[in-house]
Amino acid sequence: MDPADLTWTTGARLHDVTDRAAGLDPDAPALFDHGRTFTFAELSDRSRRAAVAVASRTDPGARVAFVGENHWSWVDAYGAVPRAGRILVFANHRQAAPEIRSVVERSGATLLVGPRAELDRIDVSALAAPPVTLDLDQWEDALAAADPGAAAELPGVGPADPAWIIYTSGTTGRSKGAVLTHANVLAAVRSADRWRHVAPDDVYLLPFPLCHIAGFNVVHFHCFGRPVVLIPRFDPTDFAAAVERHGVTTASLAATMLHALLDHLDATPADVARLATLRVVAYGAAPMPTPVLERARAALGIDFTQGYGMTELAGNAVFLDVEAHRRGLTGDRELLRTAGLPGLDVEVRVVDDDNRDVVPGVPGEILVRGPQVMAGYWNDPAATDEALRGGWMHTGDVGVLDAGGHLAIVDRKKDIIVTGGENVSSLEVEQVIARVPGVAEVAVVGVPDEKWGENVCAVIVPTTGATVDPDLVVTTARAELAGYKSPRHVVVVEALPKNATGKVVKAEIRARLLADPTVLGTRR
């Protein structure tokens, strides 16, 4: 396998990735998970079996939802569900049961697969059209009973066919399902490989949830026949053990994860030796503070890459590579404030409110065009037209291009809060808190946090004569929303700043909180 060649992925489908790797080196390890090792031949066989099992339980074009922590069944589903001519729906196990039921219902999923405890928690029985459910033991039984040869009789699928639907937070308070084709995901792989090339001896560890777009990294490394190590969730001790056990050379970590790992190494210095094979850490989701990069380089001697992207881009589209980080850490600090340069076949513009390109150094909305841009939002033509108007993906993020073409992210125009690598819609949280007794108005904003990137902060105006109980605000949010969406700070004020049209000015709220962080009180 030529390590520099990804041209074959143009015109390929997702299941072609493992099939091709299995044909080139069937016994090579492909996946390490839960104490098991899967070769590429085994993954290819499981893909065929899973496609047959899914096809026997659903109609052509059906949506098949998966839920749960990282597990090899997700890797089965990535290629097998689209191989069957169905669409894989990513359900986030960190969300509350009503949120997941909403994803299942709005996607029209007719099959839901996940751990038994998760299926029981979600309880889809109350839905108007509840899907068939399979727990992971039943999933294995279904694969064992399926004839892999029957996969050849399934209707053919093409690169432009939808493969994945991933629901992403938005300012409407209602998540939207980004539809990604086979071609979108493989274009994102080629884009990433321009700046983050897979080495012939790489072993990749993914601690991010496979229910996120970060899972495209699995496809990336499998394109080169290189193994992926999964852990159910990030834990510094488990991370160090996995690196040592499998000779991991590269891993993706959010700023919160790297921060926690470094704290762990300070407390347990013997674990530094367990990370001896680690060469590169890739980060994204939120900026990495320069002091954390410096601390990690000093402790581990590793290199870094970063990527800027989103679900609608099937992964990352802008990259700051290893060499740029080396230059940044040895003097060019301005470089570290940028997200980097566009990936392969990616075009980036920064425009004003009239959609005119701004000059370098002037902030504007970031627009992206390229083959990795999503096909649209599931069953939402209005949102699709708005996001993809003029043939460009309007990211809703504000950025600045420098004279050299490096993109710096200034802010999120859509008021999305990023906490611990998770996106939170401020409006969604506001809609829940507004129902708390005594709340007249509420604005939810993100406030900086060294560990989590941002915390969710609820700024509340009480109704006249009422007293707002911050504990009730938090418990109400946690009962209806995922834990990471619940406010960590509750601030009560007399009035919210508004413009002439009566719209709340969140930028002013954030500025006030930054000017006097003491009003935030203790993090909850």
N, C-alpha and C positions, 0 to 999 in steps of 0.2 A: 504494500500500500504506500503510494507516494505521499509523504507527510505534508507536502506543499499543495496537494491537489484536492480541491473541493468542487471542481467544475462538474463532476458527475452529479452533484446535488441539484443542479438546474434541471428541472423536469422530473425530479424524483418525488416519491411519496415518503411519509415518515417511516412506514414499515420497511422500506428499502434499506434504511440505515443498518438495522440489525441483520437483515438478510445478507447484505453485502459483506458486512464484517464477518458473519458466520461462514460465508463462502471463501473468504481470504484466510481466516485463521480460526476454525471452528472451536478449538479447545482453549483459546485465549480467554482469560477472565474478563467478564464484562461488568459484573455487579457484585459487590459485597454488601450484604444486608442481613441483620438479625442472625449473625453467625453462619450464614450460608454464602456460598460462592456460586454464581451462575456464569457459565460460559456463554459466548455469543451463539453457539449452536443451540444451547438450551433456551436462550431468550428468543431466538428465531422460531423455535418449535412452539414455545409458549405463546408467541404472537399469533401464529396460525391457529392454535387451539382456542385461544381467547376470542379471536375473530369469529370462529365457527360457533362458539358458545354464545356470544353476543347476538349473532345473526339469528340463532334459533329461538331467541327470546324476545326479539324486537322486530319492528318493521323497517324496511329500508329508509334511511334518512332520520331515524329515531335519535333522540338524545339520550345518552347514557351518563349518569352522574356518578362520580366517585367522591368519597369523603374519607377523612382519617389522616393520621400522622404518616410520616414517610414509611413506605413499605414497598416491597417489590411489585405488588399488584398495581401500583401507580405506573411503574415502568412498563408493565404489560399493557396497561390501558393506553398509554401515550400513542403507541402505534397500532395496537390491535383494534381499538374501537373505530378509528378512521378506516382501517383496512377492511372492516366489515361494511363500510358504507354508512356508518353511523357517526354521530358527533359526540365527542367527549366533553362533558360539562364538569368543570373544576368546582367543587364545593369546599369551602374553607372550614375545617373542623374547629377553628378558633372562634367562629361566629356562634351566636346564640341560636337555639333551635328554630325560633320563628324566622330568622334571617335565612337559614339554610332551606327551610320549607318554601320560602319565597323564591329562592333560586330554582329549586326543583319545579315549582309550579309554573314560574314564568318561562323557564326553558322548555317546559313540556316534556321533561325527562320521564321515560316509561320504565327505566331500570335504574336502581340505586344500589351501589356496591360500597361496602365499608365494614369496619369492625362491628361486631354485634352490639357492643356498648354504645357506639355512635348511632347506629340505626335505631336502637331503643330510645336514645335521648332525643333524636330528631322527631320520631313518631309521625310518619307521614300519613297515618290512617285517617286523619281528619281532613285531608285534602280532597277536593272534589273528584280528582282522578289520581288516586295514589299509585305510585310506581310499584312494580315488582321489586323486592329487595333480595340481595344476596349478601350474606356475611362472608368474611374472608375464607372460612372453612368451606362454605358452599361454592365460593369462587374457585378454590382449588379442585373441588370435586367436579365442577363443571368443566374445567380444563382437562382433567384426567379422563373424562368421559368423551371428550370431543375428538373427532378424527382430523388430524392436521392436514391430511390430504384433501379434505373437503374445502379448504380455504381457496384452492384453485378454482372452485366452482362459484365463488362469490362474485357478484357484479364488480366490474373494474371501477376503480376510482382514479381521478386525475389530480395533478398538482394544484389545480385551482379549486378543488372541492373543499368545503369546510371540514376542518379536522377537530378543532378545539373551540369551546366557548368558555371564556374566563370573565367572571363578573368583576367589575372594577368600580371603585367609589367615584362619585361625581357630586357636583354642587346641587343637584336636584334633590338630594336626600334619598334617591332611589338608584341602586346600582344598575349598571348597564352591562350587558353581555357582549364583550368584544369577540367577534367571530374571526378566527385565524385559520387560514388555509394551510395545506401542506407546504405550498410555495412560500407563504409568509414566514413560517417557522424556519425553514431551511435557508431562506434569505437572511434571516437574523443570525443564523449560524455563520454564514459566509461573512456577514458584516463584522461579527465579533472576531472572527479569526484573522481579520486584517491586522488587528492591533493586539490580539491576545491569542497567539498561535499555540496550538497543542503540540507539545514536544513528544518525540518518539518514546520517551520513558515516563511520561506523565501518569500520575494516579491522582484522580480528582475526588475531593470530599465535598459533599453538599449538605450543609446543615439547615439550609432554608427549606420551608415546606414545599413539597412537590405540588401542592395545590396552587402555587404561585407561578407566575411566568418565569421565575428563576429556574424552573425545571427545564427550560430550553437548553441549559448547560449540559444536561444529561445527553441530549441529542448531539450537541457539539462534540463532546468527547467520544461518543460512540461512533461518530462519523470517521474518526481516526483509529478506531479499534482499541481505544484506551479505556481502562476500567474506571468505574464510579463507585465511591464508597458512600453509603447512606447511614445517617444516624437519625433516630426518630425525632429528636429535637436537639437544639444546641445546649450542651453542658460542657464547661471547660475540661472537666476530668475525662468525660467520654470522648471529647474531641482529641485530647492528647493521646488517649489510649488507641483511638482509631488511626491516628497518624502513625504511631509507632507500629501497630499491628500490620498495617497494609503498605507502609512505605509511602505515605501520601506526600506528593510534591507540590500540590496546589489546591487551594480551597477558596470558597466564597464566604466572606464574613461581613455582616453589617457592623457599623461603628460600635454598636452596643455589644456585639459578640466579641470583637477584638478587645474592647475595653475590659470585659469580664475575663477574657483569657489572660490578659496581662496582670490583672489583679490576682488571679489564681496563681500565676507563675511567681508573683512576689511572695505569696503565702506558701507556695509549694515549689521552691526552686529546683527540686530534683526533676520536676516534669519538663524542664527546659530541654533536657537531653532526649526526651521522648519525641520532641519536635524536630529532631536533627535533619530529617529528610525534607522538611517543608521549605520550599523555595520562593513561592509567590502566593500572595493573598490578593484576591480580587474583591473589590467592595463596590457598593452601590446603594440604592434606596434612600440614602441621606449622605451629606458630606462627611468626610472623615476629618476630624480635627487634626491639624498638623502636629500638635504635641503627641497625639496617640500614634501617628505614623512614625515619628522620631523615636518614641519609646519602644515600639515594636521592632524597628530596625536595630536599635541598640541591643535589645534583649535577644533577638532571634536572627539578626543578619539577613532578613528576608527582603524581597522586592514586592512592589505593589502595582496593581492596575485598577482602574475604576471604569464604570460604565454608567451612562445616563440613558434611561429609556423609560418604557412604561408598557403596560399590557397591550395597549393598542398598537405598539410597535413590535410585538412578538418578542420582546427582549430589549437589549440595549442597542442604541443607534449612534452614540457618541462615546469616545473612549480616550482615556489618558493612559498611555502605555507605560511599561517598565522604565524605558529610557527617560521619559518625561518626568517620572517620579524621582529618578536618580538626580536629574538636573534640579528639580524642585527642592529636594532635601539637601542639596549641596550649595544652595545659594539663590536659585531662581524661584523665590517663594510665590510670586504672582502666578506662576504656572500651576501650582497646587490649588489655586482658587478657581481653576477652570475644570470643566468636565472633560475637555479634550477636543479631539477632532472627529469628524464624521467617519462612520464605518464604510465598508465597501458598498457602492451603489446608493449611498445615502446623500441626500441633499438637505441642507439646513438653511432656513432663512430666519431673520428676526425682523418683525414688522410692527408698524404702529397700528392704531385703532382703525385706520383707513386701509389697512392691508398693504401699505407701502413699505419697502425695505428701508430700514434705518441705517445710518452710517455706523461704522465700528465705534464702540464705546458708548453707544446710546441704547438703553434698554427697550425691549419690545417683546411681543409674544413670539415664542419659538414655534416655527412651522417645520414639518419634516415630510419629505417625499422619498419614496423608494419602494422596492418590491416587498419589504417586510411590513409595510403599513397594513393594518387590518382590512378585512373586506367590508366591515361595517358593524353595527350593533344589532344583536338579535332582536327581531321583531320591533325595531325602533327606527323607522326610516327618517323621522324628523331629526333625531339625535345624530343619525349617520350623516345626513346632509349637512348639518351644522358643523360637525367635526371634520368632515372631509371636503368642505367647500373649496372650489377652485382646484381640486386635485391634490391638496396638501392636508396633512394631519395637523389640525390646530390643537396644540398640546395644552393650551391654557396655562403654560408656564412662562414666566418672564425671564429672559436671558439677555446676555450681551456678547457680541462677537468682537474679538480683537482683530488687529490688522493681519495677524497670521492665521486667522480662521478658527482659533480656539473659542469654544463656547463656554461661558460662565453662567451658571444658574443663579438668578437674582432672587426669585420668589415664586410661589405658586399662585398664579392668578385666580385659580378656582377655589382658594381657601381650603385646600386639602391639607390636613395635618398628617405628618409622617412621624409615627412614634414606634421605635423598635423595628423599623422596616415595614410597618403596616400602614396602609392608607386609611384615613378616617375622614368621612364627610362631615364637616361642621354642621351642616343643616340637618343631617340625619340625627345627630346627637341633640340638636336644639329642639327638634320635633318631639323627642321623648321628654326632655327636661321641662318643656313648656306645659306639660300636663301635671307637673308637681304642684300641689296646693301652695298658694302664696306667691307663685312666679308670675309676674306681669310681662316681663320681657327677658329674653336671654340671648346672648351672643357667645358662641363657642369659638375659641381661637387656640392656636398652638403657641406655647411658650417654650423657650430653649431649655434643654436639659442635657447635661454633659454625657450622661449614660445613654439615654433613650433617644437623643436627637431633639425630640419635642415631647412635651406633655400636653394633654388635653385640659384646657382651662375653660370653665363656665363662668361667664360674667352675667350676673342676674340683677334685675330691678324687681323688688318685691311689689306686690299689689299694696295699695294704700292701707296702712294700718296693720299689715300682715308681717310676719317674721318668717324668713326662709330658713329651713333647717338644712344645712349643707350635707349632713349625713343622709337625710332622706333623698336629696338630689342624687347622691352617689349610689345609694342602694337601688333607687328606681332605675337609674341608667344600667346598672349591672344586671338587673333582672330582665331587661329587654334587649341589651346589646352585648356584644363581645367585650370581655374585660378590658382590652386595649383601647376600646372606644369610650370607656367611662371616664369622666373627669377626674383628674388627679388634684386639681385645684378648683375651689369654688369661691368666687369673689362677689360680694354683694355691694352694689353701687346705687346711687340715687337716680342716675340717668345714663343712657348710652349715647355716645356721640353720633350725630346724624348729619347728613348733608341736606341741601335745600329741598330735595324731593322726599325726605323722610327715611332714606336708606341708611342703615347702620354703617358707620365707617370703621371697619375692623382694623385697618392700618393704624388708626388713632388709638384704638384699644390696646393693640400690641405695643405701640410706642409708650403708652402710659405704664403698662405693666413692666416693660423693660426699664423705664426710668426709675421705677420704685418697686423692685422685686419683693420687698418685704410684705406687700399687700397680698401676695400669693399664699402666705402662710405655709404650713407644713404640707408636704406632698402626701396625698392619701393613698 
